[in-house]
Amino acid sequence: MTLKNYLVVMLTLSAICWGIFFFIATLVDPLTTNWLGFLLFYASLFAALSGSIALLGFFVRFIVRKKDLAFNLVRTAFRQSFLLSLFIISLLILKSQNLFNGLNLALLIIIFTIAELFLGSFKKSHNPKN
């Protein structure tokens, strides 16, 4: 897949995911829904955020780091968008359960920082082409 095709597909899928998210957000009543409604809400928001942040992260990296391979920029942007989206969803779930406080925020930041450092170093040290 070429870079142009990847960008077109990601942009299209992100737009579709945002449409699905807004559709679900208008249908789901948080006061009366069951766990499936919340699952659909958070899953659609996660997919929409992941795609949008991946595109934004790729474009920022592409402008700043012009000499790196596009494949490496896409891989890094997608990994970090996945983690950042998961972080945001985790914060929203904590907030919805009235568990959001400074300690939980600090713990989540530490957990996701360790996960990013681990995943970033794991890919570099175990990739035979590097």
C-alpha positions in Angstrom: 0.0 0.0 0.0 1.4 3.4 -0.9 1.5 6.3 1.5 -1.2 8.1 -0.4 -3.5 5.1 -0.3 -2.9 4.7 3.4 -3.7 8.4 4.1 -6.9 8.2 2.0 -8.0 5.0 3.7 -7.2 6.3 7.2 -9.0 9.6 6.5 -12.0 7.9 5.1 -12.2 5.4 8.0 -11.7 8.1 10.6 -14.5 10.1 9.1 -16.8 7.0 9.2 -15.8 6.3 12.8 -16.6 9.8 13.8 -20.0 9.5 12.1 -20.7 6.2 13.9 -19.6 7.9 17.2 -22.0 10.8 16.7 -24.8 8.4 15.7 -24.3 6.3 18.8 -23.9 9.4 21.0 -27.3 10.6 19.9 -28.9 7.2 20.4 -27.4 6.2 23.8 -29.0 7.7 26.9 -26.4 7.3 29.6 -29.1 7.2 32.3 -31.0 4.3 30.9 -28.6 2.3 28.8 -27.0 -1.0 29.7 -23.3 -2.1 29.4 -23.7 -2.6 25.7 -24.6 1.0 25.1 -21.5 2.1 27.0 -19.3 -0.4 25.2 -20.5 0.9 21.8 -20.0 4.5 22.9 -16.5 4.0 24.2 -15.5 1.7 21.4 -16.6 4.1 18.7 -14.9 7.0 20.4 -11.7 4.9 20.7 -11.8 4.1 17.0 -12.5 7.7 16.0 -9.8 9.1 18.2 -7.2 6.5 17.2 -7.6 7.2 13.5 -7.6 11.0 13.9 -4.7 11.1 16.3 -2.7 8.7 14.0 -3.2 11.0 11.0 -2.4 14.1 13.0 0.7 12.5 14.5 1.9 11.3 11.1 1.5 14.7 9.5 3.4 16.4 12.4 6.2 13.8 12.2 6.3 14.0 8.4 6.8 17.8 8.6 9.3 17.7 11.4 11.3 14.6 10.5 11.5 14.7 6.8 14.4 12.3 6.5 12.8 9.3 8.2 11.0 6.6 6.3 7.3 7.1 6.0 6.7 3.5 7.2 8.5 4.2 10.5 6.5 7.5 11.0 3.2 5.7 10.4 4.1 2.9 12.8 5.1 5.3 15.5 2.1 7.6 15.0 -0.3 4.7 15.1 1.2 3.1 18.2 1.1 6.4 20.1 -2.4 7.2 18.9 -3.6 3.8 20.2 -2.1 4.5 23.6 -3.3 8.1 23.8 -6.8 7.1 22.8 -6.8 4.3 25.4 -5.6 6.9 27.9 -8.4 9.3 27.1 -11.0 6.5 27.2 -9.6 5.4 30.6 -9.9 8.9 31.9 -13.5 9.2 30.7 -14.4 5.8 32.3 -12.9 6.9 35.6 -14.8 10.2 35.4 -18.1 8.4 34.7 -17.6 6.2 37.7 -16.6 9.2 40.0 -13.1 7.7 40.4 -11.1 10.5 38.7 -8.7 12.1 41.0 -5.0 13.2 41.0 -3.7 9.9 42.2 -5.5 7.9 39.5 -4.4 10.4 36.9 -0.8 10.1 38.0 -1.0 6.3 38.0 -2.4 6.3 34.5 0.3 8.6 33.3 3.0 6.4 34.8 1.4 3.2 33.3 1.0 4.6 29.8 4.5 6.2 29.9 6.0 2.8 30.8 3.9 1.1 28.1 5.1 3.6 25.5 8.7 3.2 26.6 8.4 -0.6 26.6 6.7 -0.8 23.2 9.1 1.8 21.6 12.2 0.0 22.8 10.8 -3.5 22.1 10.2 -2.7 18.5 13.7 -1.2 18.0 15.6 -4.0 19.8 13.8 -7.0 18.3 13.5 -5.8 14.8 16.1 -7.7 12.7 16.1 -5.0 10.0 17.3 -2.3 12.3 
